[in-house]
Amino acid sequence: MESIKHLFKVGLGPSSSHTMGPRQAALLFLDETKGAASYRVTLYGSLAATGKGHMTDAAILNVLTPAAPTEIEWQPDIFLPFHPNGMKFTALDAEGKETATETFYSIGGGDILREGEERKPAESIYGMTKIADILAWAEKSGRSYWEYVDQCEDSDVWDYLAYVWQVMKEAVERGIEAEGVLPGGLGVRRKAVSYYVHAAGYNSSLKSRGLVYAYALAVSEENAAGGKIVTAPTCGSCGVLPAVLYHLSTSKGFSDKRILRALATAGLFGNVVKFNASVSGAEVGCQGEVGVACAMAAAASSQLFGGTPAQIEYSAEMGLEHHLGLTCDPVCGLVQIPCIERNAYAAARALDSNLYSAFSDGKHSVSFDRIVEVMKQTGHDLPSLYKETAKGGLAAIG
């Protein structure tokens, strides 16, 4: 299991799999084919079906066009065997003859693989890859999840998490000030500022919930507009964890040191899902994006409120379990409807998961690891129609 620095990626929205991944593939191919007279890029499956709404073509063209003319071909009905997010890059000479070709897959969270490359972490630094094992270690040693992260990672992880936290805060603060209509043609107006203002008029309990909504909307709207965000674990689910952490930081006065430790715990839970299943909406649906984000935020909030390792695990388990089967069905392929609203709702659910587990002793019937297994199988059983193709579910009636 690789570093959590690979889970928390800083970049531009609106999609880690459809924007950040293709951009990275374009950069790699450009570096290998300098001097090409032109390029042709073929997008397959989910990338082709929702690529325009996710700005996939813009992400690629912004890299390749300055070097040479580039043509994008769309093949939404062709799904390459390895992954729904396939793309083939071709370099041509002045006579139009192919000089190089490479197929890449965007596998979620901004990560890519080349055709034939084994799907494994670049560098395995965690000895334990199941939460049950880490929980047993924590209970035996008297330590917490963030201390396991500290034990496995290089010391610079804390500087990186501080950077991640800063980017998250800036996304919230930009988002609650921004107004207007989001790009893409759906006419979706930004709502974060409205929720933020309205929250002030309610009593403490409702105000708290309204602010959580506002912060999640703020980050998700920034993502939809192509702004700078952190994958947590993806762009499409980037509003959940920042909303919860920002709210608890500002309303409860938790120090940055405690927030960073909670961020480390969130990253550990997300990393376990990424390693044992997937966080790609195109592969397992939105349960792997918003569901995992909810689990991460639930674990982080439980730790901040003094939860035991068992209670933290229970919080995360509920956050993921109650998103099982959630489809990825973006209207018009845009990361707006229902994605933005789902982030706000999941942020509230994360806090509810923490509260529910806090009333318990942490003992429960179904483990987090078992839920991850079920999520993986559920995602594989979902028809591709309901996994980021913009053809099924809500997208079909949009």
TAMOMO-V643013 format. One record per residue. N is the residue number from 0. D_FIRST is the distance of its C-alpha to the first C-alpha in Angstrom with 2 decimals. Layout:
N&D_FIRST + N&D_FIRST
This chain:
0&0.00 + 1&3.79 + 2&6.91 + 3&8.81 + 4&11.43 + 5&10.27 + 6&10.81 + 7&14.11 + 8&16.07 + 9&19.77 + 10&22.14 + 11&25.10 + 12&25.37 + 13&26.15 + 14&23.10 + 15&19.60 + 16&19.73 + 17&23.46 + 18&24.14 + 19&21.29 + 20&19.73 + 21&23.22 + 22&24.21 + 23&21.36 + 24&22.36 + 25&25.95 + 26&25.32 + 27&23.69 + 28&26.55 + 29&29.15 + 30&28.06 + 31&28.49 + 32&31.81 + 33&33.87 + 34&37.52 + 35&37.18 + 36&40.24 + 37&38.44 + 38&35.30 + 39&34.76 + 40&31.66 + 41&31.42 + 42&29.33 + 43&28.66 + 44&28.09 + 45&26.63 + 46&26.59 + 47&30.29 + 48&31.22 + 49&30.07 + 50&29.60 + 51&32.82 + 52&32.09 + 53&28.64 + 54&30.20 + 55&28.25 + 56&31.36 + 57&31.97 + 58&28.48 + 59&29.10 + 60&32.77 + 61&32.31 + 62&30.37 + 63&32.46 + 64&35.95 + 65&36.73 + 66&36.29 + 67&38.10 + 68&39.31 + 69&36.62 + 70&37.14 + 71&34.80 + 72&35.24 + 73&34.16 + 74&33.41 + 75&32.33 + 76&33.46 + 77&31.50 + 78&27.95 + 79&26.11 + 80&24.54 + 81&20.87 + 82&20.49 + 83&23.14 + 84&22.46 + 85&23.89 + 86&25.93 + 87&28.00 + 88&29.18 + 89&32.44 + 90&34.35 + 91&38.14 + 92&40.93 + 93&44.27 + 94&45.71 + 95&42.95 + 96&41.47 + 97&37.74 + 98&36.38 + 99&32.64 + 100&30.41 + 101&26.68 + 102&24.82 + 103&21.70 + 104&19.74 + 105&18.57 + 106&15.72 + 107&15.52 + 108&14.67 + 109&16.33 + 110&14.03 + 111&16.10 + 112&16.23 + 113&19.37 + 114&21.38 + 115&20.34 + 116&16.99 + 117&14.22 + 118&11.72 + 119&8.39 + 120&6.09 + 121&8.70 + 122&7.29 + 123&4.70 + 124&6.05 + 125&5.34 + 126&7.68 + 127&8.05 + 128&6.41 + 129&10.00 + 130&12.25 + 131&15.07 + 132&13.72 + 133&12.98 + 134&16.40 + 135&18.10 + 136&16.91 + 137&18.20 + 138&21.44 + 139&22.09 + 140&21.54 + 141&23.03 + 142&20.20 + 143&18.39 + 144&14.96 + 145&15.41 + 146&16.21 + 147&12.90 + 148&11.43 + 149&14.34 + 150&13.75 + 151&10.28 + 152&11.02 + 153&14.03 + 154&17.23 + 155&17.62 + 156&15.09 + 157&18.17 + 158&20.30 + 159&17.91 + 160&17.81 + 161&21.58 + 162&21.88 + 163&19.94 + 164&22.27 + 165&25.24 + 166&24.54 + 167&24.14 + 168&27.43 + 169&29.19 + 170&28.28 + 171&29.74 + 172&32.81 + 173&33.48 + 174&33.11 + 175&35.56 + 176&38.12 + 177&37.88 + 178&40.30 + 179&41.40 + 180&40.19 + 181&36.76 + 182&36.84 + 183&36.68 + 184&40.01 + 185&39.35 + 186&41.22 + 187&38.62 + 188&39.72 + 189&37.45 + 190&37.74 + 191&35.78 + 192&38.88 + 193&40.99 + 194&38.71 + 195&38.45 + 196&42.25 + 197&43.00 + 198&40.71 + 199&43.10 + 200&45.90 + 201&44.42 + 202&44.30 + 203&41.36 + 204&39.39 + 205&39.86 + 206&39.47 + 207&36.05 + 208&34.94 + 209&36.60 + 210&34.82 + 211&31.37 + 212&32.47 + 213&33.78 + 214&30.67 + 215&28.44 + 216&31.11 + 217&31.37 + 218&27.80 + 219&27.74 + 220&31.12 + 221&30.04 + 222&27.22 + 223&29.81 + 224&32.03 + 225&29.51 + 226&29.00 + 227&26.29 + 228&23.51 + 229&19.85 + 230&17.49 + 231&16.65 + 232&14.87 + 233&17.48 + 234&20.95 + 235&22.72 + 236&21.37 + 237&21.48 + 238&24.46 + 239&23.27 + 240&21.22 + 241&23.57 + 242&26.56 + 243&25.64 + 244&24.70 + 245&27.72 + 246&30.02 + 247&29.06 + 248&29.28 + 249&32.72 + 250&34.24 + 251&33.03 + 252&32.85 + 253&29.37 + 254&28.76 + 255&26.24 + 256&24.55 + 257&24.05 + 258&22.97 + 259&20.22 + 260&19.01 + 261&19.17 + 262&17.28 + 263&14.42 + 264&14.55 + 265&14.80 + 266&11.72 + 267&9.72 + 268&11.43 + 269&11.01 + 270&7.26 + 271&7.55 + 272&10.21 + 273&8.78 + 274&6.16 + 275&9.12 + 276&11.94 + 277&12.79 + 278&14.17 + 279&16.74 + 280&20.31 + 281&21.56 + 282&19.39 + 283&19.53 + 284&22.10 + 285&22.31 + 286&20.80 + 287&17.37 + 288&18.60 + 289&21.20 + 290&20.19 + 291&16.64 + 292&18.28 + 293&20.77 + 294&18.32 + 295&16.63 + 296&20.18 + 297&21.41 + 298&18.91 + 299&19.79 + 300&23.48 + 301&23.49 + 302&22.14 + 303&24.73 + 304&27.45 + 305&26.68 + 306&24.99 + 307&23.89 + 308&20.32 + 309&21.75 + 310&23.45 + 311&20.42 + 312&18.55 + 313&21.81 + 314&22.12 + 315&18.78 + 316&19.67 + 317&23.02 + 318&21.83 + 319&19.86 + 320&22.35 + 321&25.29 + 322&23.95 + 323&23.37 + 324&25.19 + 325&25.52 + 326&26.42 + 327&25.82 + 328&29.46 + 329&30.24 + 330&33.96 + 331&34.87 + 332&31.23 + 333&31.20 + 334&28.55 + 335&31.44 + 336&32.84 + 337&31.36 + 338&28.15 + 339&29.62 + 340&31.29 + 341&28.24 + 342&26.36 + 343&29.30 + 344&29.57 + 345&25.90 + 346&26.15 + 347&29.12 + 348&27.41 + 349&24.58 + 350&27.32 + 351&29.09 + 352&26.05 + 353&25.95 + 354&29.70 + 355&29.70 + 356&27.18 + 357&29.12 + 358&32.16 + 359&30.40 + 360&29.25 + 361&25.73 + 362&26.52 + 363&26.21 + 364&26.17 + 365&23.04 + 366&19.59 + 367&16.91 + 368&14.76 + 369&17.94 + 370&18.51 + 371&15.18 + 372&16.39 + 373&19.79 + 374&18.71 + 375&17.06 + 376&20.25 + 377&22.48 + 378&21.07 + 379&21.66 + 380&25.11 + 381&26.13 + 382&28.50 + 383&27.52 + 384&30.51 + 385&28.52 + 386&25.37 + 387&26.19 + 388&29.22 + 389&31.71 + 390&33.91 + 391&33.37 + 392&33.48 + 393&34.65 + 394&34.49 + 395&37.18 + 396&39.62 + 397&38.82
